[in-house]
């Protein structure tokens, strides 16, 4: 059965590149709750995963988040490919990376969490072992629970014995992050059903990423890889999407030839009202992860992120790409003939027209400076 119209939503970043993300109940055995770096000894707070605990409601109307469970990555270093480990970000980007880059002794973080407005981030929480030598912070301006707060290096910084918080003051408030993390005040997860759904689906993913609009009328996206000794699980979730014109079997057939599904040993698709969940597995020894801003480059600049929607109309032999969000840079729409359209503004769209019998591979690429990453590669036949 032909799918005459299908809509795909792709999200990506030159920091967490498509090739992975999203996860249901994985079998990874990773334990983010044990590695949440509570910093205040509160058992209730410590039971929450970092991305549920530390993200406040004020973090952005269209929230971007990415998190890396470095403790799990290290525990499976013998099974992971060396090039995969080399791509995992062991330090944050942006303002967080610039602060961490000035620490004299290399920190050993158990996790790194980044979040904020899509295209900006600007909020960074790291848990683990570190010291602040080399930062020249001066005297703390305030003490909040077990955290000392500083204003230095162009950032708002708060540190306890095992948690480091960095916020770009032009983007967010370190006070809001501390209130959410220490007291549970105005957490995003408590007031956003789409965000709660995405977090539930990505579970304890070792490498997790998502974009969640504030409005329940827009599509929220989550992706994660959950690394275990033998098998790495992948999940992708779209919440708030129209599923009226597609079945799970049809969508699974369409996804089978696109990344990362074409590299999985097996995968399945489930449709639950307005939520689509695709899950699959790959041997951990074969797991490949692409991160165009690697741990060696962390802190060199802000990653370029974008969200696009793609409509494939087989009845009219056309593909329409709409730019839903971007911080900076541009999105290029390419086929076998090269770049066919460039999108730079939110809401801008481009339609590529073809003839009956044509077959093409559509690529949507986010470009920033000298770097680029593929958001989506989609084979189409008309």
N, C-alpha and C positions, 0 to 999 in steps of 0.2 A: 504493500500500500504506500503510495506516495504521500509525503508530507508536503502539502501545497504551501504552507506557511509555517515557519518555525522561528522562534526568537531565542537567541543565545545571548547571554550576558557574560562578558569577559572583564576581569579585573587583573591588574598586574602592576609591577613597580620595577624600576631599575635598582632594586634592593632585595625584593623577593619576587623572583621571576616566575611566570607561569611555567609549569613543568610539575607543579604540585600545589596541593593544599586542600583542606577540608576533611573531617573525619567523624564517623559515628562512634559507637562503642568499640574502640580498637582493642587489640590483644597485645598491645605493646608492653604493658606492665610498667610504663613510665609513671612517675608519681609526682605531678606538679605540686600537689598539696604539701608534700614533704620538702619541696624546694621553693616555697613561696617567699622565703626571706622576710618573715613577718616583722622582725625588728622591734616588736613590742610585747612579745610573750603572750598575747591574747590567743587562746586556743581556738575560739570561734573565728577570729580573723584568719588565723593560720590554716584553717581547714579549707579556705578558698583558693582556687587557682589564681595566679597573678592577674590574668586578664579579666577575671570577674571581680577581684578585690580592689584593684588600684585605679580603674578607669572611672572618672566622675561623669556625671551627666553633662557637665559644661565642656567636655573635651571636643565638641564639634558637632554641628547639625548632621553632617555626613561623615560618620566616624570611620577612620582607617585604623586598623590595628595589625600588628605582627608580633609574634612571640616565638622564642627559641628556647627549648629545654636543653640546655647545654650539658646538664648532668647525664641525661639519657644518651646524648650524642657521644660523650666520652666513654660511657659504659659499653658502647658497641663499636668502639674504634677498630677493633680487630676484624669485625665483619664488614664494615663500611669500606667502600672504595676510597683510596687516598684522595682522589680528585673531588669526591663528594665531601669529605671532611674539610678539604681546603676551601670549599665554597660556602660552608656554613658560617654565618656572621657571629663571631665570638665577641663582638663589641657593637654598640649601636651606631647609627649614622647621625648626621646633622649635629645639633648642639651637644647631644649626649656623647657622640663620638669625639668631638673636639675636647670635651672635658676629660673623658677617659684617656684620650691620647696624651694628656699632660701628666698622668699619674706615673711616678718614677718606676714603681714595681708593677709588672704586669698583673692585673687582677685575675682571679679565677671565679668567674661568674657561674652560678648555677642556672640562671635564666636571664634573658634579655627581653624586655617588653617595650615596644614602641607604639604610640597611638596619638591620635589627634585628628584635626580636620583633614579630609582626603586631599592629598597633594602636599600636605605640610608636615604632618606628625607633630613634632615639637615637644612631645612628652616622652620621657624615658625612665624606666624603672629597671634596675639591675639588682639581683640578689646574689650573695656569695661572699667571697673573701676579697678584700681590697684595702688599701690605705690611701690616704689623701695627700701623701707627701708629693711635693712638686706643684700643687695647685695654688699655693699662696693665697689661701682663702681668708686669712685674717681671723678676727673674732666673729663668732656666730651672731647673727642679728636677732635670733630667737631660738628658743628650745620648745619643740612640740613633741610631747611624750619622750621617747628615747631618741628622737631626731634632733640634730642641730641644723639650723637653716642658715645658709650663706647667700650673699649676692656677689658673684665674682665671675670672671671670664665670660661676661655677657650673658650669664644664665642664672636662674634661680636654682640653688642646689640644697638638698637636704640629705643628711647621712645619719644612719644608725650604725650599730656594730656590724650589720650584715645586709643592709639595703641602701642603695644609692639612688636618689631621685634627682633628675635634671629636667628642668622645664625652660623652654625658650619663652621669656616674659612677653614677647610680642605675639605669642600664639596662645598661651594658656597660663594657668595659675597653679603654682606649686602648693598653695594652701588648699585648693580644691582636691588635688591628688592626695595629700596627706589626710585630709578629712575623710575621703573615701577609704583609704587604705587602713587608717588607724581606727576610726570611729564608725565606719560604714555609712557615712553621711552622703546622701545624694549620689549613690552609685548608679552608673548607667544601666547595669543589668537589672536593677530593681524597678526601673521606670520605662524600660524599652522591651516590649515583647519580641520584636525582630532580633534585637541583640541577644536576648536570652535564648531564643531558638537557635541562632547561629552558634553560640557558645556550647549549647547542649549537643549540637551535632558535631562540632569539631572536637569535643571531648578533651582528652588529654594529649592531643596532637603534639608531637615533638617539634614540628615546624608548622605554625599556624598563621593564617592570614585572612583578613576579611575587610569588607567595606559595608557599613550598615547605615543607611539613611535614617534620619530622625522620624520621617513620616512612615507610617505602616502601609501607605499606599504605594511605596516604591520598593524595588527589589533589593533585598539584602543578600550578600554573597559571603560564603566562608569556604576555606580550603585548608586541608592539613595533611601532613605526612606523619605517621606514628611509627617510630622505629623500634623494632624488637630484635631479638637475637637471630631468628630465622627469617621472619617475614616483616615487611614494612607495609602498613595499611594506608590507603589513600581514601579521602572522602571529599566530595564537593557538594555543597548545599546552596540552593537558591530558594529564598523564602519570599513569598509575596508575588510570585510569578503566575501568569495565566497559563494553566495547563489544560484548558478546555479542548484544544485542537491537537493534542498529541498524547499517545499512550507511552507507557514505560518501555515497551518493546521497541517502538519506533524510535524513541529517543536514544535507547541503548545502541541500536543499529547505526544511528547517525553519529554517535560519539566514538564508535569503535575505531575509526580511522584518524581521530584527532588526538593530539597530545594532551595529557599524558596517558590517555586510555590505551593508545596503541602500543604502549610499553608495559602495560600491566599483564600479569599472568592470567587474571580473570577479573571481571567487574560486573556489577549489577546496578540497575536503576530502579528506584522506588518513587512513586508520586503519591504524596499525602496531601490532598486538597490543594493548597497553594504553595506547597513545598516540594521541591525536587531534590532527592538525595542520591548521589552516585558514589558507590564504594567499590574498592578493589584492592588487590594485593600484588606485591612483587617481592621476589627474594631480596633480602637485605643486602646480600653480596652483589646484586645487580642494580640496586637503587641508585639513581642518578639525580642530582639536585643542582640547579643552576641559579647562581646568585651573582648578578653583574656588578654589585658592589660587595666585594669579598671582605673578609676580616682584615686583609692587608690594606684595604682602602677606606675602612670605616672612618667617618668623621671628615672626609674630604669635601663633602657637600650634601645638599638635600637630594634624596632620590626623587626621580620623576615618576609620579603615579598617575594612572588614568583608569577610567571606567568607560566601557563602550557597550552599546547594545547592537546586535546584528540581526536583521531580518532577511531571511532567504525566501524569496517568492518564486517558486518553480513555475507557477502559472504565468507569470510575466517575465520570466528569465532575468531576474534582477536580484541584486544584493544591496541592502541599504545599511550603512553603518552610521550610528549616531553617537557623538561624544557626550557622555552623561556627566563626566567630571574629569578635571585635570588641574594639577597645581601649576606647573610650568612646562615648557617644552611643547611637543606636538605629537599627534598621532598620524601615522601614515597608513593608508589602505593600499595594499599591493596585490597583484596577481602575477601570472606568468609574464606579463608585459612590463613589469616594473611598478613603480609607484603611480597609482591612478588618482589619488586624492590625498590632501593633507588637511587635518582638522586641528584647530587651535582653541576654539571657543566652546564653552559648554552649550549644548543644544544644537551645535552645528552638525550637519549630516551630509553624507555623500551617497549617491546611488550609482552602482555599476550595472550596466545593462549588457545582456548577452543574447545569443540566438539559440533556438531549439537545436539540441545536439551538442552544444558547447559543454566542455568540462574544464574547470579551473580549480586552482587552490588559492583561496583568499587568505591573506595574512594581514593582521592588524598589529602594528608595531608602534610602541611608544619610544620617542626619541628625545634625548636631552643631552646637549653638548655633543661629545664624541661617542657617547654610549647609547645603546638601544637594546630593547628586549621585546620579544614577541608575546603579545597578549593572547593571540588566538591564531590558529591555523585551521582553516575549514575547507575541505574538498567539497565542491558543488558540481552537480550535473543537471543539465536542463534538457 
